[in-house]
Amino acid sequence: MTPALELRNLTKTFALPVRNGWRSTHVNHHAVRDVSLTLPRNAILGLVGESGSGKTTTGMMAMRLVEPSSGQILVDGTDITTMDHTALKPFRRKMQVVFQDSYSALDPMLTLGQIVAEPLHIHGVGTPSEQTDQALNWLQRVGLDRSYGNRYPHELSGGQRQRVAIARALILRPTVLVADEPTSALDVSVKAQIINLLLDLQAEMGLSILFISHDLSVVRSLTDKVAVMFNGRVVEHAPTEAIFTDARHPYTRSLLDAIPVLNPRLRRTRTFLSRADLAASSPRLNQGELAAPATASPDPQLVSVAPDHLVEAIVT
């Protein structure tokens, strides 16, 4: 079956200004390096890593909100990487995003009903009265009363604003949803409500979700598979339980060691790795250790170490 979303060797390079006395030059910063991911239909893929690892840039490139320097983006098997605005518009209905900061993502001058109905207006779906009715119905579906349609974003709590953002993203019934840390600014109880809402809607609509987060406890409760990013690269990719019970890459293990544990007897010995340690942390594997053949290379590459479990390693 064709994946809902496929990223092939995506790379993003930014030219950063550097001053040298009176002169100004530019250096290339590789925010994302050769990232390949496959999001199956009706599945949730977690993308995790520290701040600056490149996970949000990857998600925004998948949506064509950030243009890749190289690589391919496929939606339902169609390459949308170089499509112009007109050709891309029908695919916009299939791809939607929920941003981390729900307050800045919602227009403060519009009512909630207008905000949720806006995608229908942009794509010319239905009459104005039908658009309003659908928007109010979606407010109900995400746990808000229809009367909220006349309110403004500043009247809501953070959790309520995120519900509105979810309603706006899903009103076009997309097949792919990129959720960029949608629970990071919420307290524990509200975070659980948003997670349950996403799970219910995903099951009901058959959504394929790329869930970007640094909160590993949320990722474990929500996702089917996890890709771990460090320094712009995917360093480990496996089913969620394999990541949490059999992590192979040192960086992944350091992330897991940092998860807070309430019971002192269950606390792990924390792994503190310097930036230099992390940069050189790819494990070295002999050809005989690989579960699948790989071509020897002095540079790190993703190799199979167990069924459906890939880890960045230096093959010797």
C-alpha positions in Angstrom: 0.0 0.0 0.0 1.3 3.5 -0.9 2.4 5.4 2.2 0.4 8.5 3.2 3.7 10.5 3.4 7.2 9.6 2.3 10.3 11.8 2.8 13.4 10.8 0.7 16.8 12.1 1.6 15.5 15.5 2.7 18.2 18.1 3.3 17.9 21.7 4.4 20.8 24.1 4.5 20.6 27.7 5.8 23.2 30.3 4.9 24.1 32.0 8.2 25.8 35.4 8.3 29.2 35.6 10.1 31.0 38.8 10.8 34.7 39.0 10.5 35.7 42.5 11.5 34.2 44.9 9.0 33.4 42.1 6.6 30.4 39.8 6.6 30.4 36.3 5.1 28.1 33.4 5.1 28.5 29.8 6.3 26.2 26.9 5.5 24.3 25.4 8.4 22.9 21.9 7.8 19.7 21.9 9.8 18.5 18.6 8.3 20.7 16.0 6.6 19.5 13.2 4.3 16.4 12.4 6.3 14.2 9.6 4.9 10.9 8.7 6.7 7.8 6.7 5.7 4.5 7.4 7.4 2.1 4.5 6.7 -1.6 5.0 6.4 -3.6 5.1 9.6 -0.5 5.2 11.8 1.3 7.6 14.1 5.0 8.2 13.7 6.8 10.0 16.5 9.8 12.3 15.6 11.8 13.1 18.7 15.0 14.8 19.6 16.5 17.8 21.5 15.9 21.4 20.6 17.8 22.2 17.4 17.9 18.6 16.3 16.0 19.4 13.1 12.7 17.7 13.8 10.5 20.8 13.4 12.3 21.8 10.2 11.7 18.3 8.9 8.0 18.6 9.7 7.7 22.0 8.0 9.4 20.7 4.9 7.0 17.8 4.8 4.2 20.4 4.6 6.1 22.5 2.0 6.0 25.4 4.5 9.9 25.3 4.4 11.4 24.5 1.0 14.0 21.7 1.1 17.5 22.2 -0.3 17.3 18.7 -1.8 15.3 15.5 -1.5 11.8 14.5 -2.3 8.4 14.7 -0.6 5.7 12.3 -1.7 2.0 12.5 -0.6 -0.1 9.4 -1.6 2.8 8.4 -3.9 2.8 11.8 -5.8 6.0 13.9 -5.7 5.0 17.4 -4.5 8.6 18.7 -4.0 8.7 21.1 -6.9 5.0 21.8 -7.5 4.0 25.4 -7.8 1.2 27.0 -5.7 -1.6 26.2 -8.1 -0.6 22.5 -8.5 0.0 22.1 -4.8 -3.3 23.5 -3.6 -5.3 20.2 -4.0 -2.7 18.5 -1.9 -3.0 21.2 0.8 -6.4 19.7 1.6 -4.7 16.3 2.3 -2.0 17.8 4.5 -2.7 19.9 7.6 -0.6 21.0 10.6 -1.1 21.8 14.3 1.5 24.2 15.6 3.1 24.3 19.0 2.0 27.8 20.0 -1.8 27.8 19.6 -2.1 31.4 20.6 0.0 32.8 17.7 -1.5 30.2 15.3 -5.0 31.6 15.7 -6.0 35.0 14.3 -6.9 37.2 17.3 -9.3 39.3 15.2 -11.5 36.4 14.1 -14.1 34.5 16.1 -13.5 30.8 16.7 -16.2 29.9 14.2 -14.5 32.0 11.5 -11.1 30.5 12.4 -12.3 26.9 12.0 -14.3 27.7 8.9 -11.4 29.5 7.2 -10.0 26.4 5.4 -13.4 25.7 3.9 -13.6 29.3 2.6 -10.0 29.1 1.1 -10.8 25.9 -0.8 -14.4 26.9 -1.7 -16.1 24.1 0.1 -19.8 24.8 0.7 -21.8 27.9 1.1 -21.1 30.5 3.9 -23.9 29.1 6.0 -22.7 25.5 5.5 -19.2 26.5 6.4 -20.4 28.1 9.6 -22.4 25.0 10.5 -19.5 22.7 9.8 -17.2 24.8 11.9 -19.6 24.7 14.9 -20.0 21.0 14.5 -16.2 20.6 14.6 -16.0 22.7 17.8 -18.4 20.1 19.3 -16.3 17.2 18.0 -13.2 18.5 19.8 -15.0 19.0 23.1 -16.2 22.6 22.9 -19.8 23.9 22.9 -21.2 25.4 19.7 -21.6 28.7 21.6 -17.8 29.0 21.6 -18.1 29.9 17.9 -18.7 33.6 18.9 -15.7 33.8 21.2 -12.2 35.0 20.5 -8.9 33.2 21.1 -7.9 35.4 24.0 -11.0 34.1 25.9 -9.7 30.5 25.9 -7.3 28.5 28.0 -4.2 26.9 26.3 -5.9 23.6 26.0 -9.1 25.0 24.5 -7.1 27.0 21.9 -5.3 23.8 21.0 -8.7 22.1 20.5 -9.7 24.9 18.1 -6.4 24.4 16.2 -7.1 20.7 15.9 -10.6 21.4 14.6 -9.3 23.9 12.0 -6.7 21.4 10.8 -9.2 18.5 10.5 -12.3 20.2 9.1 -11.0 19.5 5.5 -10.7 15.8 6.5 -7.0 15.5 5.5 -5.1 12.2 5.3 -1.9 13.5 6.8 -1.5 15.6 10.0 1.8 17.1 11.2 1.5 17.8 14.9 4.4 20.0 16.0 4.7 19.6 19.8 0.9 20.3 20.3 1.1 19.4 24.0 4.3 21.0 25.1 2.8 24.1 26.7 0.0 22.3 28.5 -0.3 20.9 32.1 -0.4 17.2 32.7 -4.2 16.8 32.9 -4.9 18.9 29.8 -2.1 17.2 27.9 -3.7 13.8 28.6 -7.0 15.2 27.2 -5.4 16.4 24.0 -3.6 13.0 23.5 -6.9 11.1 24.0 -8.6 13.5 21.5 -6.0 12.9 18.9 -6.2 9.2 19.4 -10.0 9.2 19.0 -9.9 11.3 15.9 -7.1 9.3 14.4 -9.0 6.1 14.9 -12.3 7.6 13.6 -10.8 9.3 10.5 -7.9 6.9 9.7 -5.4 9.8 10.0 -1.7 9.4 9.4 0.1 11.6 12.0 3.7 12.8 12.1 3.9 13.7 15.8 6.9 15.9 16.7 7.8 16.1 20.4 10.6 16.1 22.9 8.3 14.6 25.6 9.1 10.9 25.4 6.3 9.9 27.8 3.7 11.4 25.4 5.4 9.7 22.5 5.3 6.3 24.1 1.5 6.6 24.8 0.6 7.8 21.4 2.8 6.5 18.6 3.3 3.3 16.6 6.9 4.0 15.6 9.6 6.5 16.6 12.4 8.2 14.7 15.1 9.8 16.8 16.9 12.9 15.4 20.2 14.3 16.5 22.2 17.1 14.7 19.9 17.0 11.7 20.1 13.2 11.1 17.9 10.3 12.0 20.0 8.1 14.3 17.5 5.5 15.2 14.1 4.3 13.9 12.1 1.5 15.3 8.7 0.5 16.7 7.9 2.5 19.8 8.3 -0.4 22.3 11.7 -1.3 20.8 12.9 2.3 21.3 11.9 2.2 24.9 13.1 -1.3 25.8 16.0 -2.0 23.4 17.5 1.4 22.3 20.7 0.8 20.5 22.1 4.3 19.8 23.9 6.1 22.7 22.0 9.3 22.0 18.6 7.5 22.2 19.7 5.9 25.5 20.7 9.3 26.9 17.2 10.7 26.1 15.6 7.8 27.8 17.8 8.2 30.9 16.6 11.7 31.3 12.9 10.7 31.6 11.8 11.6 35.2 10.9 8.6 37.4 9.0 9.0 40.6 10.0 5.7 42.2 13.7 6.0 43.4 14.2 2.3 43.0 13.4 2.5 39.3 15.6 5.5 38.5 18.2 5.0 35.9 21.8 6.1 36.0 21.8 9.2 33.9 24.0 9.4 30.9 25.6 12.8 30.4 27.2 13.1 27.0 29.0 16.2 25.8 28.4 17.6 22.4 31.7 16.1 21.2 30.7 12.7 22.7 27.3 12.8 20.9 28.8 13.8 17.6 31.0 10.7 17.8 28.5 8.4 19.4 27.4 6.3 16.4 28.1 2.7 17.3 30.6 0.8 15.2 29.3 -2.5 13.8 31.1 -5.3 11.9 29.4 -6.6 8.8 28.7 -9.9 10.6 26.6 -8.0 13.3 24.1 -6.7 10.8 20.7 -8.2 10.4 20.7 -7.1 6.7 23.6 -6.5 4.3 25.0 -3.0 4.2 27.8 -1.5 2.2 30.8 -0.5 4.2 31.3 3.2 4.6 33.4 5.4 6.9 30.4 7.7 7.4 27.4 6.8 9.7 24.5 5.1 7.9 21.2 3.5 9.0 21.6 -0.2 9.2 19.2 -2.9 10.3 20.0 -4.4 13.7 16.7 -6.2 14.3 13.5 -6.6 12.4 12.1 -3.1 11.6 14.8 -1.6 13.8 17.3 0.8 12.2 20.2 2.5 13.9 22.9 4.9 12.6 26.2 3.1 12.8 29.7 3.1 11.3 30.1 -0.1 9.4 33.6 -1.5 9.6 
